[in-house]
Amino acid sequence: MIFDAHTHLNFEKFTDEERAALAQEIEASELGYIIDVADCVSSAGQALRDADKYDWCYAAVGIHPDHASVFTDADIDEIKRLAAHPKAVAIGEIGLDYYYGTDDRDEQQDLFRRQIRLANELRMPIMIHSRDANQLTMDILTEEGAFSSERKSWFHGRPAPGEMSSQAYAADIRMPGEYTEEGIRLVPDARVQMHCYSGSPEMAEEYVRLGATISLGGPITFKNGKKAAEVCRRIPVEFLLSETDAPYMAPEPLRGRPNKPHYVEHVVRRMAMIKGIPYEEISRILTENGKRFFGIR
């Protein structure tokens, strides 16, 4: 079983028939779970309809920085309402994107901060989009309490480095204390996902120290994806997630085509190769990481 921790089955250009065909492909694959990630209020509604329809689908609801210049107070209120759905498991994707310039810099930061505060109010995991704004993203997350001791106290801990690869982990998010009943040592978890992480290995290590989880996608399979590969090498497997960001960024050997959730297999196989962990074992670990992060029982 494998896990796609960030995908867009709700993609607005899909017809109902195309979405249903993708669902059939997912069900025919070894993909066990997907997180269907919204970028605005309307796509959040579609993500929740997908989650209602498919047992293996869960939703993240939020407003992408691309919409920073047009969002309203009513949109934030609607995201809060949608987040109460039983299969809404995160606020996202939210963050900063300065790739196309900074004309809406202030609006992006305002939208980002308001949604971090919402995630803290609701005690929910957060999915972060950060593009050409690496340090500012970390600074805002820190300033808004995304890595605070209080936030970490709301969530069950995650296995310490080396624990997952040595023994099976029962993903019981309710279990208190520093150890699970299997004797696995736990460390604090801020439930902050750095989606399709593109920063430096050093910053990835700092994020992990703060309590974040690093999510890797198609770029790790690219010939020029050396930075992503180095991040994978350095970050303990307990602090990693696998994703596609489909329909974007298809992995090798499918690069250039529309991406699909079950193509996450190529990402997981590349991660297994880099980490020197058998594919079946890292698939289990990444799936358990995803279930724990999103509170999926």
Backbone bond lengths (Angstrom), bond angles and torsions (degrees), N, CA, C in turn:
res aa  C-N    CA-C-N  psi(-1)  N-CA   C-N-CA  omega(-1)  CA-C   N-CA-C  phi
1 M - - - 1.466 - - 1.526 109.84 -
2 I 1.336 116.01 138.58 1.454 120.85 178.00 1.527 109.49 -126.63
3 F 1.348 115.88 167.30 1.463 122.12 -169.81 1.523 108.45 -132.74
4 D 1.336 117.06 128.50 1.457 121.85 172.48 1.526 107.59 -104.81
5 A 1.328 115.66 104.70 1.459 121.39 -171.91 1.517 113.95 -84.83
6 H 1.334 117.26 3.20 1.467 119.02 177.76 1.522 108.91 -166.59
7 T 1.328 116.33 107.40 1.457 121.12 179.88 1.526 108.52 -149.56
8 H 1.328 116.22 172.26 1.468 120.52 -174.88 1.528 110.61 -131.01
9 L 1.319 115.65 69.62 1.462 119.62 172.75 1.527 109.76 -62.90
10 N 1.327 115.94 -23.20 1.462 121.83 -179.26 1.530 113.33 -80.80
11 F 1.327 118.32 3.53 1.468 122.82 -174.95 1.527 111.13 -43.54
12 E 1.338 115.75 126.49 1.469 120.50 -169.22 1.529 114.02 -64.44
13 K 1.331 117.89 -22.63 1.460 119.95 -178.59 1.526 112.98 -85.03
14 F 1.343 117.47 -8.04 1.464 119.83 176.33 1.530 109.79 -72.21
15 T 1.312 116.05 136.88 1.461 120.08 167.77 1.526 108.14 -79.99
16 D 1.315 116.20 166.83 1.464 119.48 176.99 1.531 110.37 -59.74
17 E 1.329 115.94 -36.37 1.468 120.29 -179.78 1.522 111.03 -67.74
18 E 1.314 117.04 -41.04 1.463 120.46 178.58 1.519 111.04 -66.32
19 R 1.313 116.83 -39.32 1.464 120.36 178.77 1.525 110.06 -66.11
20 A 1.313 117.93 -40.87 1.458 121.55 178.44 1.525 111.03 -65.64
21 A 1.338 117.36 -37.73 1.467 120.78 178.37 1.522 110.53 -65.65
22 L 1.337 117.02 -40.07 1.466 120.37 176.58 1.522 110.72 -62.88
23 A 1.319 116.51 -40.92 1.460 120.28 178.60 1.527 110.81 -60.93
24 Q 1.315 117.47 -39.82 1.465 120.62 177.90 1.523 110.70 -64.15
25 E 1.324 117.41 -39.98 1.462 120.32 178.02 1.521 110.93 -65.29
26 I 1.311 116.89 -39.78 1.466 120.37 177.26 1.526 109.92 -61.16
27 E 1.315 117.13 -45.38 1.456 121.10 -177.00 1.521 112.59 -68.41
28 A 1.319 116.95 -22.39 1.461 120.97 177.88 1.524 112.00 -88.21
29 S 1.326 117.42 -6.08 1.461 121.74 -177.01 1.525 110.17 -101.26
30 E 1.332 116.58 -174.36 1.465 120.66 176.78 1.523 112.14 -92.29
31 L 1.326 116.41 10.26 1.457 120.92 178.51 1.517 109.44 -71.55
32 G 1.326 116.57 123.98 1.455 120.91 -176.31 1.513 114.43 -96.79
33 Y 1.355 116.70 -32.25 1.450 121.16 -176.89 1.526 109.57 -147.50
34 I 1.345 115.10 147.61 1.454 120.04 168.20 1.523 108.73 -131.82
35 I 1.338 114.88 152.53 1.455 121.46 168.34 1.528 106.58 -108.28
36 D 1.319 115.19 112.96 1.467 123.90 -176.44 1.528 107.12 -88.07
37 V 1.325 116.49 108.61 1.457 121.72 -165.31 1.525 111.50 -101.85
38 A 1.328 116.05 129.05 1.461 122.04 179.98 1.527 111.10 -87.11
39 D 1.346 114.74 160.68 1.460 119.59 171.78 1.530 112.08 -126.53
40 C 1.328 117.47 -0.85 1.463 122.27 178.67 1.526 107.89 -163.24
41 V 1.318 116.62 178.82 1.461 120.19 -177.08 1.527 111.30 -63.32
42 S 1.329 117.75 -43.99 1.464 119.43 -176.80 1.521 111.42 -66.27
43 S 1.331 118.13 -41.25 1.462 119.59 179.46 1.521 111.14 -70.72
44 A 1.342 117.22 -27.96 1.460 119.91 174.74 1.527 110.51 -63.90
45 G 1.321 115.90 -39.44 1.458 119.19 176.39 1.510 112.09 -62.69
46 Q 1.345 116.79 -41.70 1.464 120.39 178.34 1.523 110.93 -66.23
47 A 1.325 116.90 -40.28 1.469 120.18 179.14 1.526 111.11 -59.69
48 L 1.317 116.73 -39.21 1.458 119.70 179.02 1.525 111.66 -72.08
49 R 1.330 116.74 -33.09 1.474 118.43 174.18 1.532 110.10 -65.44
50 D 1.326 116.36 -39.32 1.465 119.69 175.92 1.524 110.32 -61.96
51 A 1.342 115.98 -44.35 1.462 120.06 -178.48 1.521 111.80 -64.25
52 D 1.322 116.76 -35.39 1.465 120.20 176.84 1.527 111.27 -66.43
53 K 1.322 116.11 -31.73 1.462 121.05 -173.38 1.521 112.97 -82.68
54 Y 1.351 116.37 -32.82 1.468 120.12 -172.16 1.532 110.99 -123.26
55 D 1.321 116.00 129.41 1.464 120.70 -178.98 1.522 112.07 -61.39
56 W 1.322 117.55 -32.69 1.458 122.20 -174.41 1.527 113.14 -85.78
57 C 1.326 117.43 2.06 1.465 122.46 -175.37 1.524 111.00 -109.72
58 Y 1.331 115.61 130.79 1.459 123.22 173.23 1.526 107.81 -126.52
59 A 1.320 117.02 159.84 1.467 120.15 -171.55 1.528 112.30 -119.35
60 A 1.341 114.95 147.37 1.457 122.91 165.20 1.519 107.31 -114.33
61 V 1.311 116.65 135.52 1.468 121.03 -176.35 1.522 109.16 -119.92
62 G 1.332 115.93 130.83 1.452 120.35 -179.43 1.511 111.18 178.31
63 I 1.338 115.34 -179.84 1.458 121.92 -177.10 1.524 109.25 -120.98
64 H 1.317 116.62 119.44 1.457 125.28 -179.05 1.534 109.86 -67.80
65 P 1.339 117.73 150.25 1.473 119.24 178.72 1.520 114.79 -58.98
66 D 1.324 118.16 -21.83 1.471 119.99 176.46 1.524 112.45 -58.54
67 H 1.346 116.77 -21.83 1.460 121.17 -177.56 1.530 112.17 -100.89
68 A 1.325 116.55 13.75 1.467 120.03 -173.19 1.523 113.40 -63.72
69 S 1.315 117.30 -30.35 1.467 119.60 -176.36 1.517 113.16 -81.65
70 V 1.326 117.36 -7.82 1.465 119.36 -175.80 1.527 114.06 -125.81
71 F 1.325 118.68 -4.82 1.463 119.02 -177.60 1.530 110.19 -69.88
72 T 1.337 114.87 157.21 1.461 121.43 -179.71 1.527 110.06 -127.71
73 D 1.319 115.78 168.82 1.460 120.10 174.73 1.526 110.41 -58.93
74 A 1.316 115.85 -36.12 1.464 119.68 179.88 1.523 111.08 -64.29
75 D 1.325 117.33 -32.56 1.465 120.28 177.73 1.526 110.73 -65.20
76 I 1.323 116.48 -42.70 1.472 119.78 178.00 1.525 110.09 -62.62
77 D 1.323 116.24 -42.15 1.470 119.98 178.28 1.524 111.05 -62.35
78 E 1.329 116.92 -37.26 1.460 120.26 -179.42 1.528 110.81 -70.32
79 I 1.324 117.52 -39.25 1.469 120.23 175.93 1.525 109.75 -60.59
80 K 1.311 116.63 -41.32 1.469 119.91 177.53 1.523 110.78 -61.23
81 R 1.315 116.90 -42.23 1.466 120.17 179.12 1.526 110.84 -64.20
82 L 1.335 116.62 -44.78 1.459 120.73 -178.94 1.531 111.47 -66.13
83 A 1.317 116.55 -30.99 1.471 120.66 -178.63 1.523 112.47 -65.94
84 A 1.328 117.39 -15.36 1.465 120.80 177.98 1.523 112.44 -77.70
85 H 1.329 117.32 -10.61 1.463 120.69 178.90 1.533 109.49 -60.82
86 P 1.328 119.07 138.75 1.466 120.74 -175.92 1.527 114.75 -61.84
87 K 1.335 118.82 -21.04 1.457 119.55 178.34 1.539 112.75 -105.35
88 A 1.323 116.75 11.84 1.466 120.77 168.83 1.521 107.33 -84.72
89 V 1.336 116.99 117.53 1.466 120.32 -170.62 1.522 113.43 -117.29
90 A 1.340 118.60 0.79 1.464 120.62 179.50 1.518 109.93 -163.69
91 I 1.329 115.59 159.63 1.458 122.86 169.15 1.526 106.74 -97.94
92 G 1.336 116.63 117.49 1.446 118.75 -178.32 1.515 112.31 170.50
93 E 1.331 119.64 165.14 1.447 118.18 5.61 1.513 109.40 -94.77
94 I 1.320 115.85 138.85 1.451 122.19 -177.52 1.522 108.36 -128.31
95 G 1.324 116.27 161.42 1.461 117.56 177.80 1.511 113.02 150.12
96 L 1.335 115.26 -144.86 1.460 123.37 -176.80 1.517 109.88 -132.70
97 D 1.327 116.82 141.33 1.460 121.88 176.04 1.526 108.15 -141.50
98 Y 1.348 115.54 104.20 1.463 121.44 -178.72 1.523 112.02 -105.71
99 Y 1.314 117.09 15.67 1.468 120.96 -176.05 1.522 111.89 -61.14
100 Y 1.329 116.57 -38.09 1.460 120.50 -176.47 1.526 112.49 -97.85
101 G 1.322 117.33 15.50 1.450 120.94 -179.82 1.512 111.65 115.92
102 T 1.328 116.06 -177.42 1.461 120.63 -173.07 1.525 112.32 -129.62
103 D 1.331 117.56 29.62 1.461 120.02 -179.97 1.524 111.91 -62.24
104 D 1.322 116.97 -29.87 1.466 120.80 -179.60 1.525 111.48 -110.02
105 R 1.306 116.73 30.25 1.467 122.01 -175.60 1.532 111.63 -54.54
106 D 1.328 117.36 -49.75 1.463 120.24 -177.64 1.524 111.04 -64.40
107 E 1.329 116.62 -40.94 1.462 120.12 179.59 1.521 111.53 -64.73
108 Q 1.336 117.04 -40.15 1.463 120.07 177.82 1.523 111.05 -61.80
109 Q 1.299 116.40 -44.77 1.460 119.18 -178.82 1.522 111.40 -65.04
110 D 1.329 116.49 -39.86 1.461 120.32 178.32 1.531 110.76 -62.51
111 L 1.333 116.32 -47.39 1.463 120.57 178.89 1.528 110.88 -61.45
112 F 1.313 117.01 -43.46 1.463 122.08 179.47 1.523 110.69 -59.96
113 R 1.326 116.69 -50.87 1.460 120.38 -177.67 1.530 111.26 -62.06
114 R 1.304 117.12 -41.06 1.466 119.84 -178.10 1.527 111.23 -65.09
115 Q 1.311 117.05 -34.82 1.467 119.10 -179.47 1.531 112.40 -80.03
116 I 1.326 117.94 -29.53 1.471 119.10 171.16 1.525 109.17 -63.14
117 R 1.330 115.67 -44.14 1.470 119.52 178.81 1.523 110.97 -62.12
118 L 1.323 116.57 -37.65 1.462 119.89 177.15 1.523 110.64 -63.97
119 A 1.329 116.81 -45.18 1.465 120.26 178.50 1.524 111.06 -60.69
120 N 1.322 116.87 -38.13 1.463 119.85 177.56 1.528 110.90 -68.70
121 E 1.319 116.32 -40.96 1.462 119.98 177.90 1.525 111.06 -60.08
122 L 1.328 116.21 -41.14 1.461 121.36 -177.04 1.532 112.95 -89.71
123 R 1.338 116.72 -5.88 1.469 122.94 -178.68 1.528 111.06 56.17
124 M 1.327 114.80 51.79 1.459 121.31 -177.55 1.527 111.01 -117.92
125 P 1.344 117.43 153.59 1.463 120.89 171.87 1.529 111.05 -59.31
126 I 1.341 114.79 157.53 1.464 121.48 -178.61 1.523 108.74 -124.39
127 M 1.342 116.51 137.36 1.473 122.99 174.29 1.517 108.38 -107.75
128 I 1.334 116.46 123.84 1.458 121.40 -173.07 1.523 111.64 -108.63
129 H 1.337 114.85 128.66 1.461 123.69 169.74 1.519 107.05 -104.40
130 S 1.333 117.38 122.01 1.463 120.99 178.90 1.517 108.90 -137.60
131 R 1.326 115.74 118.74 1.458 121.16 -179.55 1.522 109.12 -136.17
132 D 1.319 115.87 119.16 1.459 123.15 -178.71 1.525 111.89 56.75
133 A 1.330 116.12 33.30 1.471 121.05 178.61 1.525 109.43 -151.90
134 N 1.323 116.06 41.22 1.463 120.28 -168.69 1.526 113.74 -61.09
135 Q 1.308 117.49 -53.30 1.464 119.33 -175.82 1.523 111.32 -69.52
136 L 1.319 117.39 -39.98 1.461 120.02 179.52 1.524 110.71 -63.67
137 T 1.323 117.21 -38.44 1.467 120.30 176.90 1.520 110.41 -58.75
138 M 1.335 116.92 -47.96 1.465 120.13 179.05 1.521 111.49 -62.54
139 D 1.338 116.33 -41.40 1.467 120.07 -179.05 1.526 111.33 -62.10
140 I 1.334 116.95 -44.79 1.469 120.11 -178.49 1.527 110.81 -67.38
141 L 1.327 117.05 -42.16 1.461 119.71 176.93 1.531 110.81 -57.68
142 T 1.311 115.99 -43.01 1.470 120.56 -179.67 1.521 110.82 -66.83
143 E 1.337 116.75 -46.41 1.459 121.14 -178.81 1.524 112.05 -61.47
144 E 1.321 117.01 -34.47 1.467 121.02 -176.67 1.530 113.29 -90.36
145 G 1.322 117.37 7.88 1.455 120.35 172.83 1.512 115.97 83.02
146 A 1.343 117.22 17.96 1.462 119.39 -179.36 1.526 112.22 -68.00
147 F 1.324 117.30 -19.64 1.467 120.70 179.61 1.527 111.58 -117.29
148 S 1.320 116.71 18.60 1.457 120.22 -176.58 1.522 111.60 -70.61
149 S 1.319 114.95 157.30 1.466 120.26 176.13 1.516 110.95 -61.58
150 E 1.341 116.15 -35.93 1.463 119.49 178.68 1.523 110.72 -62.32
151 R 1.339 116.91 -46.38 1.471 119.27 179.83 1.530 110.49 -61.72
152 K 1.311 117.71 -44.95 1.459 120.58 -179.36 1.526 111.33 -61.49
153 S 1.323 116.99 -28.62 1.465 119.66 -179.05 1.523 112.19 -70.03
154 W 1.344 117.83 -15.42 1.465 121.06 -178.69 1.516 112.16 -80.37
155 F 1.327 117.51 -16.46 1.456 121.05 -171.28 1.528 110.94 -120.60
156 H 1.323 113.92 146.75 1.459 120.01 172.70 1.525 108.97 -62.43
157 G 1.330 117.29 146.14 1.456 121.36 -179.16 1.517 112.68 -69.46
158 R 1.318 115.34 172.00 1.458 122.53 177.19 1.522 109.28 -115.80
159 P 1.323 118.12 154.00 1.459 120.20 -178.65 1.519 112.25 -58.96
160 A 1.301 116.09 139.74 1.457 122.07 177.01 1.530 109.75 -68.92
161 P 1.345 117.77 161.37 1.471 120.56 -179.94 1.524 112.33 -53.41
162 G 1.325 114.87 133.37 1.454 121.32 178.38 1.510 114.77 92.51
163 E 1.326 117.40 -15.26 1.461 120.28 -175.61 1.532 112.75 -75.34
164 M 1.332 116.69 -40.89 1.471 119.41 -175.15 1.518 112.36 -70.16
165 S 1.322 116.61 -34.76 1.456 119.70 -175.60 1.521 112.28 -80.33
166 S 1.333 116.40 -8.29 1.453 118.76 -176.67 1.515 113.52 -102.27
167 Q 1.341 116.79 -20.86 1.462 119.16 -178.58 1.515 109.70 -161.52
168 A 1.320 116.39 160.44 1.459 121.49 -179.08 1.525 109.81 -68.20
169 Y 1.315 115.31 148.70 1.466 121.13 179.90 1.516 110.13 -120.52
170 A 1.318 117.57 127.57 1.460 122.11 176.06 1.523 107.96 -87.08
171 A 1.318 117.51 114.87 1.464 121.84 -172.24 1.533 110.81 -79.57
172 D 1.314 116.38 70.44 1.450 121.72 177.55 1.526 107.61 -101.74
173 I 1.329 116.73 104.88 1.458 119.82 -174.30 1.524 112.25 -76.33
174 R 1.317 118.21 -5.49 1.458 120.47 -177.05 1.522 112.59 -94.13
175 M 1.320 117.47 -12.11 1.453 120.14 -171.08 1.531 111.35 -70.08
176 P 1.326 118.72 122.21 1.461 120.89 -178.31 1.524 111.81 -83.00
177 G 1.334 115.13 171.03 1.455 119.81 174.08 1.504 114.15 94.56
178 E 1.325 116.20 176.92 1.452 122.60 -175.61 1.521 112.73 -88.22
179 Y 1.336 117.97 -10.92 1.455 122.05 -179.28 1.528 109.29 -133.40
180 T 1.329 115.89 148.96 1.451 119.53 171.23 1.526 108.43 -82.18
181 E 1.325 115.09 172.01 1.461 118.17 179.11 1.525 111.60 -68.00
182 E 1.345 117.47 -15.77 1.465 120.54 174.55 1.525 111.64 -84.23
183 G 1.343 117.04 -0.65 1.457 120.28 178.83 1.518 114.05 85.66
184 I 1.328 117.76 18.47 1.458 121.30 -179.11 1.524 109.45 -89.24
185 R 1.328 115.60 126.09 1.458 121.53 -179.61 1.524 110.41 -72.87
186 L 1.324 115.88 137.39 1.460 121.56 -178.09 1.522 111.20 -112.79
187 V 1.341 115.53 151.22 1.463 122.06 174.86 1.525 108.05 -127.24
188 P 1.344 118.24 160.12 1.474 120.89 -175.50 1.522 113.04 -61.59
189 D 1.323 114.95 148.35 1.464 122.90 -177.85 1.527 108.62 -131.93
190 A 1.345 116.84 121.30 1.466 121.23 178.73 1.522 112.10 -86.48
191 R 1.342 117.84 -6.77 1.473 123.48 -177.76 1.535 111.13 53.88
192 V 1.326 115.96 51.43 1.458 123.07 174.57 1.521 107.31 -118.14
193 Q 1.323 117.07 115.29 1.461 122.34 179.71 1.530 109.82 -95.96
194 M 1.336 116.16 120.93 1.457 121.07 173.51 1.526 106.57 -88.69
195 H 1.332 114.32 94.28 1.460 122.25 -172.29 1.524 111.57 -69.26
196 C 1.351 115.69 135.21 1.462 122.94 179.49 1.520 110.01 42.15
197 Y 1.310 115.52 56.79 1.461 121.88 -171.47 1.526 111.20 -57.24
198 S 1.353 115.40 130.45 1.470 120.39 -177.27 1.522 112.93 -127.24
199 G 1.328 116.90 8.06 1.453 120.29 179.83 1.519 112.36 -82.32
200 S 1.315 115.32 -169.39 1.463 120.92 -177.55 1.522 111.38 -76.80
201 P 1.346 116.71 158.12 1.462 119.28 173.76 1.523 112.23 -59.34
202 E 1.328 116.47 -36.64 1.464 119.85 -179.53 1.529 111.33 -64.77
203 M 1.334 116.77 -41.76 1.461 119.42 177.82 1.525 110.47 -68.18
204 A 1.328 117.90 -35.39 1.469 120.50 176.42 1.523 110.01 -60.28
205 E 1.317 116.77 -42.12 1.464 120.28 178.31 1.526 110.84 -63.57
206 E 1.338 116.83 -37.54 1.461 120.13 178.00 1.525 110.76 -67.87
207 Y 1.327 117.15 -40.27 1.462 119.94 176.62 1.529 111.17 -59.75
208 V 1.310 116.20 -43.91 1.460 119.96 179.42 1.523 110.67 -63.10
209 R 1.337 116.13 -40.20 1.465 119.68 177.65 1.536 110.65 -60.66
210 L 1.321 115.94 -36.16 1.462 120.52 179.92 1.527 112.86 -74.57
211 G 1.347 117.60 -19.35 1.457 121.41 178.32 1.508 114.73 117.24
212 A 1.350 117.69 8.94 1.463 121.34 -179.81 1.523 111.16 -85.98
213 T 1.333 115.00 168.60 1.453 123.68 176.86 1.523 108.06 -120.63
214 I 1.325 117.05 137.29 1.463 122.99 -176.11 1.525 109.08 -98.07
215 S 1.341 116.33 125.28 1.459 121.92 -179.51 1.524 109.15 -109.66
216 L 1.340 116.55 128.82 1.464 122.09 -175.43 1.522 110.20 -118.19
217 G 1.342 114.79 141.82 1.460 120.41 -177.97 1.509 112.74 -129.56
218 G 1.334 116.03 -149.84 1.451 123.13 -174.02 1.514 116.57 -49.51
219 P 1.341 119.96 -39.50 1.464 120.12 -177.68 1.530 114.54 -55.71
220 I 1.328 117.40 -23.69 1.457 118.43 179.77 1.530 111.66 -66.81
221 T 1.329 117.03 -19.19 1.467 121.14 -179.88 1.528 112.48 -92.54
222 F 1.346 118.07 -9.69 1.456 121.07 -175.31 1.527 111.07 -74.99
223 K 1.318 116.39 151.57 1.474 120.46 177.79 1.524 111.34 -61.38
224 N 1.335 116.47 -32.31 1.460 119.34 178.94 1.529 112.25 -95.84
225 G 1.320 116.25 16.30 1.460 120.51 -177.94 1.517 113.37 -90.04
226 K 1.321 116.35 41.10 1.470 119.64 -175.53 1.529 112.50 -66.80
227 K 1.336 116.23 -35.48 1.463 118.58 -179.53 1.526 110.85 -66.34
228 A 1.329 116.70 -43.44 1.469 120.08 178.35 1.525 110.58 -63.07
229 A 1.329 116.21 -39.18 1.466 119.93 178.59 1.526 110.99 -63.95
230 E 1.322 116.97 -39.04 1.464 120.33 179.37 1.522 110.46 -68.60
231 V 1.326 117.23 -37.00 1.462 120.08 174.74 1.525 109.61 -59.49
232 C 1.326 116.29 -45.29 1.468 120.58 179.43 1.526 111.01 -60.33
233 R 1.315 117.32 -40.75 1.464 121.02 179.79 1.528 111.47 -63.15
234 R 1.314 115.79 -41.90 1.468 119.94 -171.44 1.522 113.94 -82.00
235 I 1.326 117.52 -31.41 1.465 120.32 -173.74 1.524 109.77 -87.40
236 P 1.323 118.18 126.81 1.467 120.01 178.21 1.523 111.50 -55.98
237 V 1.314 116.73 143.92 1.460 121.40 -175.36 1.528 112.00 -59.79
238 E 1.333 116.36 -25.83 1.464 119.84 178.70 1.526 112.39 -63.40
239 F 1.333 117.12 -19.01 1.465 121.31 -175.18 1.527 111.99 -112.08
240 L 1.345 117.31 23.09 1.454 122.01 -178.51 1.531 111.34 -117.81
241 L 1.338 115.28 151.69 1.460 123.53 170.10 1.525 108.32 -130.26
242 S 1.327 116.58 156.75 1.467 122.75 176.53 1.520 108.91 -110.73
243 E 1.346 116.81 142.89 1.459 120.75 -177.81 1.521 110.56 -152.22
244 T 1.351 115.32 170.18 1.461 120.54 173.99 1.525 113.13 -115.96
245 D 1.330 118.67 -35.24 1.460 123.38 -167.61 1.520 110.05 60.43
246 A 1.341 117.28 25.87 1.470 121.94 179.22 1.529 109.97 -58.22
247 P 1.336 117.58 141.99 1.472 127.56 13.83 1.520 115.36 -89.99
248 Y 1.337 117.35 16.29 1.462 121.61 -179.38 1.524 111.17 -95.67
249 M 1.344 116.10 161.88 1.465 124.79 168.18 1.527 114.70 52.06
250 A 1.299 116.45 55.92 1.463 120.00 177.09 1.524 110.30 -60.56
251 P 1.324 117.30 140.79 1.465 120.67 179.98 1.518 111.61 -77.05
252 E 1.346 115.81 162.74 1.456 119.79 167.27 1.526 107.84 -65.28
253 P 1.312 119.09 141.97 1.469 129.45 8.56 1.535 113.70 -94.21
254 L 1.345 116.73 24.17 1.464 121.26 -174.68 1.525 111.77 -111.34
255 R 1.299 116.18 12.01 1.464 120.68 -176.53 1.526 110.57 -58.81
256 G 1.323 115.10 137.51 1.455 120.36 -177.95 1.512 113.32 99.70
257 R 1.327 116.92 -15.03 1.459 121.53 176.41 1.530 109.36 -99.75
258 P 1.336 117.67 163.69 1.464 118.83 171.67 1.533 109.77 -60.61
259 N 1.290 116.08 132.82 1.466 121.03 -179.28 1.533 110.14 -76.39
260 K 1.329 116.59 154.67 1.460 122.62 178.11 1.525 108.86 -134.98
261 P 1.347 117.20 149.75 1.466 119.25 -176.31 1.523 114.25 -54.45
262 H 1.330 118.51 -40.95 1.463 118.07 -176.21 1.523 112.88 -72.71
263 Y 1.347 117.86 -7.47 1.457 119.80 173.47 1.529 111.90 -70.42
264 V 1.329 116.59 -5.93 1.468 119.51 175.51 1.527 110.91 -58.27
265 E 1.318 117.28 -20.35 1.467 119.84 176.45 1.527 111.14 -54.41
266 H 1.335 117.67 -39.68 1.461 120.92 -179.22 1.527 111.37 -66.71
267 V 1.324 116.42 -35.34 1.460 121.16 176.35 1.523 110.02 -65.91
268 V 1.319 115.96 -46.30 1.466 120.58 -178.48 1.527 110.43 -64.47
269 R 1.322 117.81 -41.02 1.474 120.03 178.55 1.523 111.36 -63.14
270 R 1.318 117.30 -39.20 1.463 120.10 177.56 1.526 111.15 -67.16
271 M 1.325 117.14 -39.65 1.458 120.73 176.82 1.526 110.70 -63.21
272 A 1.321 116.69 -40.24 1.464 120.79 177.95 1.524 110.88 -61.06
273 M 1.331 116.68 -42.60 1.452 121.35 -179.89 1.528 110.92 -63.74
274 I 1.337 115.92 -45.21 1.466 120.82 -178.52 1.525 110.72 -65.27
275 K 1.325 117.28 -42.39 1.466 121.15 -176.20 1.531 113.03 -81.86
276 G 1.344 117.10 -14.27 1.456 119.77 -176.45 1.510 112.53 69.00
277 I 1.333 116.06 35.34 1.464 122.74 179.95 1.517 107.67 -117.44
278 P 1.323 120.36 134.15 1.467 120.89 178.55 1.524 111.75 -53.38
279 Y 1.314 116.19 144.72 1.462 121.53 -177.00 1.524 111.90 -55.10
280 E 1.316 117.84 -44.58 1.459 120.96 -178.19 1.531 110.78 -63.22
281 E 1.335 116.04 -36.75 1.456 119.81 -178.57 1.526 111.43 -72.28
282 I 1.324 117.66 -45.18 1.466 118.87 -178.91 1.528 110.34 -70.31
283 S 1.337 117.80 -30.26 1.466 120.15 174.71 1.521 110.14 -60.27
284 R 1.339 116.08 -44.59 1.469 120.63 178.67 1.524 110.55 -62.66
285 I 1.308 117.07 -45.90 1.459 120.54 -177.31 1.524 111.18 -63.52
286 L 1.335 117.06 -47.40 1.461 120.24 -178.13 1.529 111.66 -65.36
287 T 1.332 116.66 -34.58 1.462 119.95 176.20 1.520 110.68 -66.32
288 E 1.318 117.43 -43.23 1.454 120.50 178.83 1.527 110.60 -66.68
289 N 1.344 116.81 -37.96 1.467 120.18 174.77 1.527 110.52 -57.70
290 G 1.342 116.16 -46.36 1.457 120.43 -178.57 1.521 112.16 -65.25
291 K 1.322 117.05 -43.96 1.460 120.26 -179.88 1.530 110.59 -62.72
292 R 1.310 116.15 -40.69 1.463 119.55 179.25 1.524 110.76 -67.45
293 F 1.340 116.44 -46.81 1.459 120.51 -176.18 1.518 110.76 -58.27
294 F 1.331 116.94 -43.72 1.463 121.20 -174.71 1.528 113.26 -95.58
295 G 1.322 117.29 1.81 1.461 119.90 177.50 1.505 113.62 69.73
296 I 1.336 117.06 34.23 1.462 121.96 179.61 1.519 108.31 -90.27
297 R 1.317 117.92 124.69 1.465 120.82 -177.88 1.516 109.70 -90.63
